[in-house]
């Protein structure tokens, strides 16, 4: 019963009560922890194909399981603050990289055999690695802010670590073969790893990524090698396990017209290592494994390491050197930028610079031509010529025995820089502790399990 009130007040009260009934009961929204949201988030992204490649899913799994969930998993998202993230970022910048499981095994084996254990100097995470973790965290917090209606994104104002003084490649180790070292490198590959020689040769003369070469089909319903046309079609990508993406890394297909010499290298490879009646011969891949499937992502790592040692290179090279070496070879061969870009897929100046290694000889020859234009000639002297003019492209008869022409056509496509981040380690046991304002110490094992299952397909 209402106390005695006038008609206007009674009418207002009745209207409020009616609206309250129409609105239904109000409930305080349930707070969500970081680990719970991440589990739902990655399950949804995998289901929608937003984490398309196996390599991308592996990278997300490593970052979440080994870095972000242990650090922030038990935080309520509405309690996670910028200072929490900044403190974690600063701690990672001075943290030592833990031993990998293989390094741990070597230490254990050495102890078991009574062998001396080599002291390992502390190695810090690179700024690029930590910035990769921050990129994943930023994607998560942006989504959480929108979906949960948070008052602010805790990553707002969090900057990447300055990587301007961190050198991935240096003058001493550019991860690019000098043009004069390429022929003897290929000779050694042929001698030590003949079954990989064609793949390495194709990579050096076209700049193709290993992930683009591993899924190339030489036969079948949709072959990527057009033998009669001397063409290869780059339209698939393979990263991990037996999973193939039916698109390239840049989502743009390429057509590369190969010179006859390169096609002959591929034909000899098929005749020697894909013989009928073998698992390799039955497989439709151009570069199959001994079991007739895809080669592993690390198949060329040992090739480059051992060959570099065998020929006495004074600098270290990895399979990524193929793409970088191609840029230098194409420049030395005088390829026009539009042609080189159609083969490598680099169409921006930034990518062109990123993958190029300008040698001192190139600078010196160029400056010699500048000097001839800039300095006045003595009176009465005949026009001078450069001390070391750039040689015209050699004919096939004049080329070194092991040299191969470079492909000369294709279609333009974009380039996204590859970036490997993270160090895989097992998930530590979860400590159960009483929570503070953030509810720390509450991460559920099931949240880890959901993340692992979603990203392990």
C-alpha positions in Angstrom: 0.0 0.0 0.0 1.2 3.5 -0.8 1.0 6.2 1.7 -1.4 8.9 1.0 -0.1 10.8 -2.1 -1.6 12.9 -4.7 -2.8 11.4 -8.0 0.3 12.6 -10.0 2.8 10.9 -7.7 0.7 7.7 -7.7 0.6 7.8 -11.5 4.4 8.3 -11.8 5.0 5.4 -9.4 2.7 3.1 -11.4 4.6 4.0 -14.6 8.0 3.2 -13.0 6.7 -0.2 -11.7 5.3 -1.0 -15.1 8.6 -0.2 -16.9 10.5 -2.2 -14.3 8.3 -5.3 -15.0 8.7 -4.8 -18.8 12.5 -4.5 -18.5 12.7 -7.7 -16.5 15.1 -8.5 -13.6 18.4 -6.8 -13.7 21.5 -9.0 -13.1 25.0 -7.9 -12.5 27.2 -9.1 -15.4 29.5 -12.0 -14.5 33.1 -11.1 -14.5 35.3 -12.9 -16.9 38.9 -14.0 -16.4 41.5 -13.7 -19.1 42.0 -17.4 -19.5 38.3 -18.1 -19.9 37.9 -15.4 -22.5 41.0 -16.6 -24.4 39.7 -20.2 -24.5 36.4 -19.1 -26.1 38.2 -16.6 -28.4 40.6 -19.0 -30.0 38.0 -21.7 -30.4 35.9 -19.2 -32.3 38.8 -17.9 -34.4 39.9 -21.5 -35.4 36.3 -22.4 -36.2 35.9 -19.4 -38.5 39.3 -20.0 -40.2 40.8 -16.8 -38.9 43.9 -18.7 -37.8 44.3 -20.5 -41.1 47.8 -22.0 -41.2 49.2 -24.6 -38.8 52.2 -22.4 -38.2 50.0 -19.5 -37.1 48.1 -21.7 -34.7 51.3 -23.1 -33.3 52.6 -19.6 -32.8 49.4 -18.5 -31.0 49.5 -21.7 -28.9 53.1 -21.1 -27.8 52.5 -17.4 -27.0 49.3 -18.1 -25.0 50.3 -21.2 -23.2 53.9 -20.2 -22.3 53.6 -16.5 -21.9 50.3 -14.8 -21.7 48.1 -17.2 -19.8 50.7 -17.8 -17.1 51.1 -14.1 -16.7 47.5 -12.9 -17.0 45.3 -16.0 -17.0 43.9 -15.5 -13.5 43.2 -11.7 -13.9 39.6 -10.6 -14.3 39.6 -8.6 -17.5 37.9 -5.6 -15.9 40.7 -5.5 -13.3 43.6 -6.0 -15.8 45.4 -2.6 -16.1 48.0 -1.0 -18.2 50.5 -1.0 -15.4 50.1 -4.8 -15.0 51.0 -5.2 -18.7 53.9 -2.7 -18.5 55.4 -4.5 -15.5 55.2 -7.8 -17.3 56.7 -6.3 -20.5 59.7 -4.9 -18.5 60.3 -8.2 -16.8 60.4 -10.0 -20.2 62.9 -7.5 -21.5 65.5 -8.7 -18.9 64.5 -12.3 -18.7 66.8 -15.1 -19.9 65.5 -17.4 -22.6 64.8 -20.8 -21.0 66.4 -24.0 -22.4 64.4 -25.8 -25.0 63.5 -29.4 -24.4 66.3 -30.5 -26.8 68.8 -28.4 -24.9 67.6 -29.8 -21.6 67.9 -33.4 -23.0 71.5 -32.7 -24.0 72.3 -31.5 -20.5 70.6 -34.5 -18.9 72.5 -36.9 -21.3 75.8 -35.2 -20.5 75.1 -35.6 -16.8 74.2 -39.2 -17.2 77.3 -40.0 -19.2 79.6 -38.0 -16.8 80.5 -35.6 -19.5 81.4 -31.9 -18.8 78.5 -29.5 -19.2 79.3 -26.5 -21.2 78.2 -23.3 -19.4 75.5 -21.5 -21.2 75.6 -17.7 -21.2 72.3 -16.0 -20.5 70.5 -15.1 -23.7 67.8 -12.5 -23.7 64.6 -12.4 -25.7 64.9 -10.2 -28.8 62.6 -7.1 -28.8 61.0 -8.5 -31.9 60.0 -11.7 -30.1 58.4 -9.8 -27.2 56.7 -7.4 -29.6 55.2 -10.5 -31.2 53.7 -11.5 -27.9 52.3 -8.0 -27.4 50.6 -8.2 -30.8 48.8 -11.3 -29.8 47.8 -9.7 -26.5 46.6 -6.6 -28.3 44.3 -8.7 -30.5 42.8 -10.4 -27.4 42.2 -7.3 -25.3 40.7 -5.4 -28.2 38.2 -8.2 -28.8 37.5 -8.5 -25.0 36.9 -4.8 -24.7 34.3 -4.9 -27.5 32.6 -8.1 -26.6 32.5 -7.6 -22.8 31.8 -3.9 -22.9 34.8 -3.1 -20.8 35.2 0.6 -19.9 38.8 0.7 -21.4 41.2 -1.5 -23.2 44.2 -2.3 -20.9 46.5 -2.3 -23.9 45.7 1.3 -24.7 49.0 3.3 -24.5 51.2 0.2 -24.3 53.9 0.6 -26.8 56.2 -2.0 -28.4 59.7 -2.3 -27.2 62.2 -0.2 -29.2 63.9 -2.6 -31.6 65.9 0.1 -33.5 69.2 -1.1 -32.1 68.5 -4.8 -32.5 70.1 -6.1 -35.7 68.6 -9.3 -37.1 71.2 -9.2 -39.9 74.6 -7.6 -39.8 77.5 -6.9 -42.1 79.3 -9.9 -40.6 76.2 -12.2 -41.0 73.8 -10.9 -43.6 72.1 -14.3 -44.2 72.6 -13.9 -47.9 75.1 -15.7 -50.1 77.6 -13.5 -52.0 77.0 -13.9 -55.7 80.5 -15.4 -56.2 79.7 -18.0 -53.5 76.5 -19.3 -55.1 78.0 -21.7 -57.7 80.3 -23.4 -55.2 77.5 -23.6 -52.6 75.3 -25.4 -55.2 78.1 -27.7 -56.1 78.5 -28.7 -52.5 74.7 -29.2 -52.1 74.8 -31.5 -55.1 77.6 -33.5 -53.6 76.3 -33.7 -50.0 72.5 -33.6 -50.4 71.7 -34.5 -54.1 68.0 -35.1 -53.3 67.7 -31.4 -52.1 69.8 -29.8 -54.8 66.9 -29.0 -57.2 64.9 -27.4 -54.4 67.8 -25.3 -53.2 68.5 -24.3 -56.8 64.9 -23.3 -57.5 64.9 -21.3 -54.2 68.1 -19.4 -55.1 67.1 -18.5 -58.7 63.4 -17.5 -57.9 63.5 -16.5 -54.3 60.6 -18.8 -53.5 59.9 -19.5 -49.9 60.3 -23.1 -48.8 56.6 -23.1 -47.7 55.7 -22.3 -51.4 58.0 -25.0 -52.9 57.1 -27.9 -50.6 53.4 -28.2 -51.9 54.3 -27.9 -55.6 52.6 -30.7 -57.6 54.4 -32.1 -60.6 51.5 -34.2 -61.7 47.9 -35.0 -60.9 44.5 -33.4 -61.6 45.9 -29.9 -60.9 49.7 -29.8 -61.4 51.5 -26.7 -60.4 54.4 -27.4 -62.8 53.5 -26.9 -66.4 56.2 -28.9 -68.1 55.2 -28.1 -71.6 55.0 -24.3 -70.9 58.1 -24.1 -68.6 55.9 -22.5 -66.0 55.3 -23.0 -62.3 52.1 -21.8 -60.5 52.5 -20.6 -56.9 49.1 -20.9 -55.4 49.4 -23.1 -52.2 51.4 -22.9 -49.0 52.5 -25.6 -46.6 53.8 -24.8 -43.1 53.4 -27.7 -40.6 52.4 -31.3 -40.6 50.3 -32.5 -43.6 48.1 -29.4 -43.7 48.1 -27.2 -46.9 46.5 -23.8 -47.4 44.9 -23.4 -50.8 46.4 -19.9 -51.0 49.8 -18.3 -50.8 51.1 -16.4 -47.8 50.1 -13.1 -49.4 46.8 -14.5 -50.7 47.9 -13.7 -54.3 48.8 -16.4 -56.9 51.9 -16.2 -59.0 53.0 -17.5 -62.4 56.7 -17.8 -62.9 58.1 -18.6 -66.3 61.3 -20.6 -65.8 64.3 -20.7 -68.2 65.0 -24.0 -69.9 68.1 -24.6 -67.8 66.0 -24.5 -64.6 63.3 -26.8 -66.0 66.0 -29.3 -67.0 67.3 -29.3 -63.4 63.7 -30.1 -62.2 63.4 -32.9 -64.9 66.6 -34.5 -63.7 65.4 -34.3 -60.1 62.2 -36.1 -61.0 64.0 -38.8 -63.0 66.5 -39.5 -60.2 64.4 -39.1 -57.1 60.8 -39.7 -58.1 61.1 -43.1 -59.8 58.1 -45.2 -60.7 57.3 -47.8 -58.1 58.6 -45.8 -55.2 56.7 -43.9 -52.6 58.2 -40.7 -54.0 57.2 -41.7 -57.5 53.6 -42.4 -56.6 53.3 -39.0 -54.8 52.3 -36.1 -57.0 54.6 -33.6 -55.2 57.6 -32.2 -56.9 59.7 -32.5 -53.7 58.2 -35.4 -51.7 59.6 -36.9 -48.6 61.0 -40.5 -48.5 57.5 -41.6 -47.2 55.7 -39.9 -50.1 54.4 -36.9 -48.2 55.3 -33.4 -47.4 58.9 -32.5 -46.4 59.2 -31.1 -42.9 59.5 -27.3 -42.4 63.1 -27.8 -41.2 64.3 -30.1 -44.0 66.8 -27.5 -45.4 68.2 -26.3 -42.0 70.9 -29.0 -41.8 71.6 -28.7 -45.6 72.5 -25.0 -45.2 74.5 -25.5 -42.0 76.6 -28.4 -43.2 77.2 -27.0 -46.7 78.3 -23.7 -45.2 80.8 -25.5 -43.0 82.0 -27.7 -45.9 82.9 -24.9 -48.2 84.3 -22.7 -45.4 81.8 -19.8 -45.5 82.9 -17.1 -43.1 79.3 -16.2 -42.4 76.2 -18.2 -41.4 73.3 -18.8 -43.8 69.9 -20.4 -43.3 67.2 -21.4 -45.8 66.0 -17.8 -45.6 69.2 -16.9 -47.4 67.6 -18.2 -50.6 65.1 -15.3 -50.8 67.7 -12.7 -49.8 70.3 -14.1 -52.2 67.8 -14.0 -55.1 67.4 -10.2 -54.6 71.1 -9.7 -54.9 71.5 -12.1 -57.9 68.7 -10.4 -59.7 70.2 -7.0 -59.1 73.6 -8.3 -60.4 71.9 -9.8 -63.4 70.3 -6.4 -64.2 66.7 -7.5 -63.9 64.2 -4.6 -64.0 62.4 -4.0 -60.7 59.0 -4.8 -62.2 60.2 -8.2 -63.4 62.1 -9.0 -60.2 59.0 -8.0 -58.1 56.8 -10.3 -60.2 59.0 -13.2 -59.3 59.7 -12.5 -55.6 56.3 -11.0 -54.9 57.9 -7.8 -53.5 56.2 -4.8 -54.9 57.0 -2.2 -52.3 60.3 -0.4 -51.8 60.3 -1.3 -48.1 60.3 -5.0 -48.9 62.9 -4.6 -51.6 65.2 -3.0 -49.1 64.4 -5.5 -46.3 65.6 -8.4 -48.4 68.5 -6.8 -50.2 72.2 -6.8 -49.3 74.1 -4.2 -51.2 77.7 -5.3 -51.4 80.7 -2.9 -51.2 81.7 -3.7 -54.8 78.3 -2.5 -56.0 78.7 0.8 -54.1 82.3 1.2 -55.3 81.4 0.6 -59.0 78.5 3.0 -58.8 80.5 5.7 -57.1 83.3 5.3 -59.8 80.7 6.3 -62.4 79.5 9.2 -60.3 83.1 10.4 -59.9 83.6 10.4 -63.6 80.6 12.6 -64.0 81.5 14.9 -61.2 85.2 15.5 -61.5 86.5 17.8 -64.3 88.7 16.1 -66.9 92.1 17.6 -67.7 92.1 20.0 -70.6 92.6 18.1 -73.9 92.2 14.7 -72.3 90.0 12.2 -74.1 86.7 11.2 -72.5 87.5 8.6 -69.8 85.8 5.4 -69.0 84.9 3.9 -65.6 87.8 2.1 -64.0 85.6 -1.0 -63.6 82.5 -0.6 -65.8 79.6 -2.8 -65.1 79.9 -5.8 -67.4 77.2 -6.6 -69.8 75.1 -9.7 -69.0 76.9 -12.8 -70.1 75.7 -15.1 -72.8 75.0 -18.7 -71.9 78.3 -19.8 -73.5 80.2 -17.2 -71.4 78.4 -18.1 -68.1 80.1 -20.2 -65.4 79.5 -23.9 -65.7 77.2 -24.0 -62.7 75.4 -20.7 -63.3 71.7 -20.8 -64.1 69.6 -18.0 -65.8 67.1 -16.2 -63.6 63.4 -16.5 -64.3 62.0 -13.5 -66.2 58.3 -13.2 -65.9 55.3 -13.6 -63.6 52.6 -11.5 -61.9 52.9 -9.0 -59.1 51.9 -9.9 -55.6 52.3 -8.5 -52.1 54.6 -9.6 -49.4 54.1 -9.9 -45.7 57.3 -10.3 -43.6 57.7 -13.6 -41.9 58.2 -13.4 -38.3 59.0 -16.4 -35.9 58.5 -15.7 -32.4 58.5 -17.5 -29.1 60.2 -20.4 -27.4 58.3 -23.6 -26.9 58.2 -25.0 -23.4 55.8 -27.2 -21.6 53.1 -25.7 -19.4 54.1 -25.3 -15.9 52.0 -26.8 -13.1 49.4 -24.3 -12.0 49.8 -22.9 -8.5 46.5 -22.5 -6.6 46.6 -19.5 -4.3 44.1 -17.1 -2.7 43.3 -14.2 -5.1 43.8 -10.5 -4.6 41.8 -7.8 -6.3 42.5 -9.5 -9.7 41.5 -13.0 -8.5 45.1 -14.2 -9.3 45.8 -17.9 -8.7 42.5 -19.0 -10.1 43.4 -20.2 -13.7 41.5 -23.4 -14.5 43.3 -26.3 -16.1 40.3 -26.7 -18.4 41.0 -23.2 -19.9 44.6 -24.4 -20.8 43.1 -27.6 -22.2 40.6 -25.7 -24.4 43.3 -23.4 -25.8 45.6 -26.4 -26.5 42.8 -28.4 -28.2 41.6 -25.5 -30.3 45.1 -24.8 -31.6 46.3 -28.3 -32.1 44.2 -29.3 -35.1 
